[in-house]
Amino acid sequence: MFLPWEFPRVPYRYPVVPLGRTKVIVFDIIGTIMDRENAIAAALRPWAMQSPIRHTVSLDLVVGRFLTFEAMAERDAQIAGSPASLATFARSALMDLVRDLQLDIDEHSSTFTETLKHVLSPIPYPDVETSIRTLKERGYTLVCLPAHSATTMQQLRSSLPPAFVDDDVVQTWSQHISTHFVAPALFFSSLRSFCESLVKETLQPSEILVVSSSVGRVLHAAIFTGYATAWMRRPGNFEGGFEFIVGDDENSCPVPSVVASGLMELTAKL
């Protein structure tokens, strides 16, 4: 997760929103439903092992470099006013990584193409299918918070769990969340009206639970708007390991309503 260049997007104060009577659950795709970091690590492991500087870099470092290059490509596109899909940014990041690792891999080679394909093909976490089925059976309305853009979601469609391509199980919100940058403070301002259109009743913000692996990229904005939040701290997930510190007192930092190590644990806490 990276801070945007417009720091005023980050509030100075956040409300405390306890976990209450949840009616709608909104799932961030990356890091909560789809294990993208593991897909990236698996794709880049051969590159890390083949690199002339392999003795000075770890796989975690290589994955971190890739994500940084990808975020920089997205930032450059935003500055230039030329939005593109996540696949475009991933391709740019791989080209930068080839140079960074001093590899002799041409961007038109089958090696490069296959690596890009694997980077863009995350798989669902093992607990997703059972958890989603259980939550649906309990009567919760389930919503997908889509990643990056409509084009990106279409590219991810074949990898998504069946529930997330079935509107009878999980509905998809129209707003797309960045995969790298801090969400604007008011990003979730229209989420409640969308959820109310699904449940056909008036909702309090605290009756909507937003679930994500990132406090800074996603949950801080949900907390600012008064929604209940669940921080998904999956073992080994980069985002789940980062604290999001805004100021120097307890009211300056967004505090999630509940923390869980996976969807099964979250389901048990609801």
N, C-alpha and C positions, 0 to 999 in steps of 0.2 A: 504494500500500500504506500502511495506517495502523496505528499501534500501538494495541492495545486499551487499555482503562482498567485492566486487571489486569496490571501490569507483571511480576509474578512468573511469568507465562506464558513469559517469555523467559529461557532458561537463562544461566548465567554462564560455562559452559565447553562447548566442542564438541569431539568427537573428530575426528581426521583420517581420512577414509575414502577410500582411493585407488580408482581405477577398476580393477576386477578382471575376473573371468570372469562376464560378465553373462548371465543366463538370462531375466529378466523385465524389461520396460521399462514404466514407468508414466508416462503423459502427462497433465500438467495441460492442460485444454482451452483456457482463455483465455490468449492470448499465446504459446502453443506450437503449438496446432492451429488455433485460430480468431483471426482478426485483428479483434478488437473495436474497438481504438483507431482503426483506419482507418475502420471503419463509423461510429463516432461522429463523427469529423472530417468525413466526407463529408456526414453528416446535418446537422451544425451549421454548415457553411460558409455556407449562405444566411442563417442567422440572424446570423452574425458580420458579413456584408457589409451586412445591412439595419439593424443596430443604430445608433442615434443616437450611440453612443460608439465606433463602429467604428475611428476613427482612434487610439484609445488602447488597443485590445486586439488581440492576434494570435489566429489560429485555435488555436494550441497553448495559449494562455492560456484560451480558451473551453472547449476539451476538458478541460483541467485543472480548471476550475471545475465543469464538469458532473460529473466523477468525484468531486470533493470533496463536492458536494451529494448525490450518490448514496450515498457512504459515510456521510454524516451521516444520511441517511434510514434506512439499514440500522442504524446505531448506535441511533437513536431507537426503532426497532422492537424491537431487542434489549432495551433498557432497559425498554420497556413490556411486554415479554413477548408481543409479537404478531408472530411471524415472517411474512414475506410473500415473494413471488417477486421476482426481480431486475426484472421488468417494472414492479412496483409502485414500487420505488425509483427506477427510471429515469424514470417518470412524474413522481414528486415532484421529481426533480432538474431536469427540464425546466421545471416550473412555477417553480422557484426561479430558473432561468436566464433565463426570460422577464423576470422582474422585474430581475434583475441587469443584463441587456443593454438594459433600458428599451424592450422590444418590446411592440407592441400585438397580441398573439396570444392568442386565447381557447383554453383547454384543451380545449374541445369542437369546435374548428374542424378542418377537414380538414388545414390546415397543421400543426397540432400533432400530429394523429393520424398523418400520414404521416411526420413527423420521428421520432416514437416508434417507428414500425414499422421505420424504417431503422436506428435505434440498436440495436434488438433483433434485427437480421438480419446478423450478421457473416458473413464468408465465410472458407473455409479459406485458409491461406497456400499459395502456388503449389507449394511443395516437399512438401506433406503426402502426396498420393496416391502419388507415386513412392517416397518414403522409407518409408512404411508397407508398401507392397508388397514392397520390397526386404528390410526387416527381417523380415517374415513369412516370406519365402522362405528366409531364413537360419536360420529355426527359433526365433526369439525368441517368447516369450509376451508378448502386448501387452495392456496394461490402461489403461483410461480413468479418470482422476481427475475425477469430475464436479464441475461448478461449482454452488455455492450451495444448490440444492435439487432434489428430484425434479421439481417443477413447472417450475422454470427449465430443466432439461434437456429436459423435454417440449416446452417452448416453442422451444428451440434445435434440436430434432430435425430439422426440415426443412432447416436450414442446415448440419448436420453432414456431413462426408465420409461416403460410403457405408460405409467400413470401421468407422466408429464407431457405426453402427446395426446392425451384423452381428456377433452374438456368436461366430460362427465365426472372425472376424478379430480383433476387439478386445473383450475382456471389460470390464465396467464395475463398479468397486468400489462398495460400498454407502455409503461415507462421502463427504460433499460438502464441498468446500473453499470458504472464503469468497473472494469476488472482490476484497475490499478489505482485510481485516484479517489480522494476523499469526496464523498457525495456532498452537494450543496446542502446547507442547513434545511432548506424548505423542499428538498427533493420529494418527501413523502406527503406533502400537503394535500394532494388529491387522492391518496390511497383510501381514506375512509369512505369517500363517496363511491369509489369503485366496489369496495367490499360490501357496502350497504346495498348496492344494486344486485349483488349476488344473494345475500341473505334476506332481502326484502324487509328490512327493519332498520331502525336507527341504532347505530353503534357508538359506544364510547371508545375513544382511541385506545384505552387500556384493554379493551376486549379483542384487540387485534395484536397478535404476537408476530414480530418480525424475527426471523432466525437467520443468522449469518456467522461465518467464521471470523469476520473482521469487524471490530468496533469502529475503527477509523474510517474504513471505506464505506460502511453501510450503517451500522447500528447507531452511531452518534447522531445521525440525522433523524432516525426513527425515534430515539429518545427525546431529542429536541422538540419533536412534534407531539410527544405525549404517548407514543405507542409502547406497549410492553415489548421487551426484547429478550432473545435467548442467544447467548454467545456460545457458538459451537467450537469447542477447543479440542479438536480431534488430535490424537497423538501423532506427532511428526508433521503436522500442518504448519507452514510458516506463519500465516496470518494469525492463527489461533494462539501463537506464542508471543505475539506482540501486544504490550500494553499501550493504550492510547492516552497520553498525558497532555492535557491542554494548558492547565495553570498550576498553581501551587497550593490550592486548597480543595477540599472534597467536593465543593459545588462547581468547580471548574471542569471536572472530568466526567464524561458520560459513564454511568454505571449500569450494566445490563440487569434486567430483572431476574434472570436465572442463567446459570452457567452449566453446560453439560459436555461430556466427552464424546457424545455421539447421539444419534437420533433415538436409539432405544432408551438411553438414560433420560433424554428429554421427554419422551412419551410417558415414561414412568413417573415423571415429576408433574405432569399435567393432571 
